[in-house]
Amino acid sequence: MCPSDATSTQGGDRLQVAVVGAGPSGLYAVRALLESTVEVGVDVFDRLPAPYGLVRYGVAPDNQKMKSVIRVLHGSFDEDNDVRFLGNVTFGEDITRDDLRAHYDAVIYATGTQGDRKLGVAGEELPGSSGAREFVSWYCGHPDAASRDFPLRCRHAAVVGAGNVALDVTRMLAKSSEEIAGTDVPDRVLDTFRDNRITDIHLLSRRGPAQAKFTPVELREMGELVNADIVIDPGELVLTEDDEQRVAADRQLRKNVALLREWAERPLEGKPRRVHMRFLHSPVRILGENEVAGVVVERNELLDDGKVRGTGEYETLDVGLVFAAVGYQALPLPDVPFDHDTATVPHDAGRVLDSSGTQEPGEYVTGWAKRGPSGVIGTNKNDAAETVNSLLTDLADRASTRRHDRTGITRLLEQRGVDYVDWAGWLRVDTHETRLGEAQNRPRVKVPDQPSLLELARRYPQ
Ligand SMILES: Cc1cc2nc3c(=O)[nH]c(=O)nc-3n(C[C@H](O)[C@H](O)[C@H](O)COP(=O)(O)OP(=O)(O)OC[C@H]3O[C@@H](n4cnc5c(N)ncnc54)[C@H](O)[C@@H]3O)c2cc1C
């Protein structure tokens, strides 16, 4: 929205830092910088007009409690801090690595993940088959998915994966439209859930219960669904001898296995939907000509090392939708070192390393871009603290060479015609969404499309 520089920015003594990505890791890094003894000025860039990354666009809409972490994250933008939000600015397109290195003493990459891991089976490209990321982005109102549609008109759907994202997707499919109406999903998404005809969701885990990555709190929620029974074949809750020992030694695994065993024994209550939790089953082919018409799954057997081997025993599930929740994945950022094997930015305690393992001076990384898609929101706090600690140690050594001045960055964006959104612009969007929510007795109603977000950021009356 290109206003003149409202927030005062100073060059000189103040350490000038650019943070790329306004998700939890980027904003925890800002907090760590502000809490240090160093005078600091920070610009936080995000390719979206809205901050908070996956807290806004990943955490399931029925988990509003988790989203309250936003209250902690937004504090850095208070007027007394020299911190600016520059949303709708894409690193690598609107602003380059060279631009940032020219205007700041240090750059912290906190861009998270931008892609989905694939299943790698035939038929995966058919309409009706998608990565969980696309579906999650759609129900969370991410602008990238604003024009997507996910008709939920088939009776059976499959979700592939054994982590919390797979549980989120399954839960959203299993909940009633009244339950979804209590969340912040965009109106269009709510309309789709009102027309959700799915009766059976097959949650497919390649390995056994002792290998699943579910956390007990998230898993427990499945058993409390008012709208869906859980169906488990006790024969699939297989533990090898090695598993038995691991489960006995690990509190989280113990809780998971106990819950699953309890549900396997529980009589069905005749709820409108059923979640079939299947273990030791992998999709091997998605069927259909013009759209998904089924999925062939192979039964696996567990090997001693925790890996699995297909048994050659197949079954066809009559599903019309397949969601692959097998992992979010980072993509390379233009000109920034990237390790394709781990899909992360190579680093040493947050210091970006080039391909020869040498430190790129003044460049740092945090969050999922640094360690891959693991851990909860809070994990990013310590992660960001480590990165900021490295940054401050390096720059304390080079204090006398500080020479950067970030005042010119907004001018540069304006010259390039970049319609950036500042913090006041984001607050206009926030107010609008909250008011929409109040009118419908909902926590907020998200505006998913980018042009509307930009229009609101420019004009919405406060
Ligand atoms: C579906 C899902 C549900 C989850 N639910 C929970 C939960 O309930 N509880 C919990 O504790 N954790 C949850 N997590 C984990 C949590 O969201 C992550 O730990 C956290 O968001 C990672 O933070 P990040 O800042 O590294 O990445 P992100 O949150 O992804 O933030 C990255 C930011 O960088 C921006 N960006 C990317 N590329 C560019 C670019 N080129 N230029 C400018 N900006 C860019 C993005 O727009 C984004 O705002 C969930 C994760 C997922 C995927």
The ligand as an SDF file (V2000), in Angstrom:
LIG
                    3D

 53 58  0  0  0  0  0  0  0  0999 V2000
   -1.2040  -28.1620    8.7930 C   0  0  0  0  0  0  0  0  0  0  0  0
   -0.3610  -27.7840    9.9980 C   0  0  0  0  0  0  0  0  0  0  0  0
   -0.9490  -27.6920   11.2420 C   0  0  0  0  0  0  0  0  0  0  0  0
   -0.1650  -27.3620   12.3590 C   0  0  0  0  0  0  0  0  0  0  0  0
   -0.7750  -27.3000   13.5710 N   0  0  0  0  0  0  0  0  0  0  0  0
   -0.0360  -27.0030   14.6530 C   0  0  0  0  0  0  0  0  0  0  0  0
   -0.6620  -26.9480   15.9310 C   0  0  0  0  0  0  0  0  0  0  0  0
   -1.8690  -27.1620   16.0720 O   0  0  0  0  0  0  0  0  0  0  0  0
    0.1180  -26.6370   17.0090 N   0  0  0  0  0  0  0  0  0  0  0  0
    1.4670  -26.3880   16.8760 C   0  0  0  0  0  0  0  0  0  0  0  0
    2.1290  -26.0950   17.8700 O   0  0  0  0  0  0  0  0  0  0  0  0
    2.0780  -26.4280   15.6680 N   0  0  0  0  0  0  0  0  0  0  0  0
    1.3620  -26.7240   14.5520 C   0  0  0  0  0  0  0  0  0  0  0  0
    1.9690  -26.7830   13.3360 N   0  0  0  0  0  0  0  0  0  0  0  0
    3.4260  -26.4900   13.2460 C   0  0  0  0  0  0  0  0  0  0  0  0
    3.7140  -24.9740   13.1590 C   0  0  0  0  0  0  0  0  0  0  0  0
    2.7780  -24.3720   12.3160 O   0  0  0  0  0  0  0  0  0  0  0  0
    5.1510  -24.7440   12.6630 C   0  0  0  0  0  0  0  0  0  0  0  0
    6.0410  -25.2140   13.6730 O   0  0  0  0  0  0  0  0  0  0  0  0
    5.4990  -23.2870   12.3940 C   0  0  0  0  0  0  0  0  0  0  0  0
    4.4990  -22.6130   11.6750 O   0  0  0  0  0  0  0  0  0  0  0  0
    6.8200  -23.1640   11.6000 C   0  0  0  0  0  0  0  0  0  0  0  0
    7.1420  -21.8050   11.5710 O   0  0  0  0  0  0  0  0  0  0  0  0
    7.9920  -21.1100   10.4230 P   0  0  0  0  0  0  0  0  0  0  0  0
    8.0210  -19.6820   10.7830 O   0  0  0  0  0  0  0  0  0  0  0  0
    9.3000  -21.8080   10.2630 O   0  0  0  0  0  0  0  0  0  0  0  0
    7.2040  -21.3510    9.0570 O   0  0  0  0  0  0  0  0  0  0  0  0
    5.8150  -20.7710    8.5550 P   0  0  0  0  0  0  0  0  0  0  0  0
    4.8130  -20.7590    9.6270 O   0  0  0  0  0  0  0  0  0  0  0  0
    5.5040  -21.5460    7.3290 O   0  0  0  0  0  0  0  0  0  0  0  0
    6.1200  -19.2570    8.1400 O   0  0  0  0  0  0  0  0  0  0  0  0
    6.8760  -18.9430    6.9950 C   0  0  0  0  0  0  0  0  0  0  0  0
    6.4720  -17.5840    6.4670 C   0  0  0  0  0  0  0  0  0  0  0  0
    7.3620  -17.2260    5.3850 O   0  0  0  0  0  0  0  0  0  0  0  0
    6.6260  -16.6470    4.3320 C   0  0  0  0  0  0  0  0  0  0  0  0
    7.3700  -16.8350    3.0770 N   0  0  0  0  0  0  0  0  0  0  0  0
    7.6170  -18.0020    2.4320 C   0  0  0  0  0  0  0  0  0  0  0  0
    8.3200  -17.7800    1.3050 N   0  0  0  0  0  0  0  0  0  0  0  0
    8.5260  -16.4380    1.2360 C   0  0  0  0  0  0  0  0  0  0  0  0
    9.1790  -15.5930    0.2930 C   0  0  0  0  0  0  0  0  0  0  0  0
    9.7740  -16.0690   -0.8200 N   0  0  0  0  0  0  0  0  0  0  0  0
    9.1880  -14.2560    0.5250 N   0  0  0  0  0  0  0  0  0  0  0  0
    8.6030  -13.7400    1.6440 C   0  0  0  0  0  0  0  0  0  0  0  0
    7.9610  -14.5070    2.5490 N   0  0  0  0  0  0  0  0  0  0  0  0
    7.9180  -15.8420    2.3610 C   0  0  0  0  0  0  0  0  0  0  0  0
    5.3060  -17.3960    4.3600 C   0  0  0  0  0  0  0  0  0  0  0  0
    4.2750  -16.6480    3.7260 O   0  0  0  0  0  0  0  0  0  0  0  0
    5.0660  -17.5550    5.8610 C   0  0  0  0  0  0  0  0  0  0  0  0
    4.3360  -16.4750    6.3890 O   0  0  0  0  0  0  0  0  0  0  0  0
    1.2170  -27.1090   12.2000 C   0  0  0  0  0  0  0  0  0  0  0  0
    1.8010  -27.2080   10.9410 C   0  0  0  0  0  0  0  0  0  0  0  0
    1.0220  -27.5430    9.8450 C   0  0  0  0  0  0  0  0  0  0  0  0
    1.6750  -27.6570    8.4880 C   0  0  0  0  0  0  0  0  0  0  0  0
  1  2  1  0
  2  3  1  0
  2 52  2  0
  3  4  2  0
  4  5  1  0
  4 50  1  0
  5  6  2  0
  6  7  1  0
  6 13  1  0
  7  8  2  0
  7  9  1  0
  9 10  1  0
 10 11  2  0
 10 12  1  0
 12 13  2  0
 13 14  1  0
 14 15  1  0
 14 50  1  0
 15 16  1  0
 16 17  1  0
 16 18  1  0
 18 19  1  0
 18 20  1  0
 20 21  1  0
 20 22  1  0
 22 23  1  0
 23 24  1  0
 24 25  2  0
 24 26  1  0
 24 27  1  0
 27 28  1  0
 28 29  2  0
 28 30  1  0
 28 31  1  0
 31 32  1  0
 32 33  1  0
 33 34  1  0
 33 48  1  0
 34 35  1  0
 35 36  1  0
 35 46  1  0
 36 37  1  0
 36 45  1  0
 37 38  2  0
 38 39  1  0
 39 40  1  0
 39 45  2  0
 40 41  1  0
 40 42  2  0
 42 43  1  0
 43 44  2  0
 44 45  1  0
 46 47  1  0
 46 48  1  0
 48 49  1  0
 50 51  2  0
 51 52  1  0
 52 53  1  0
M  END
$$$$
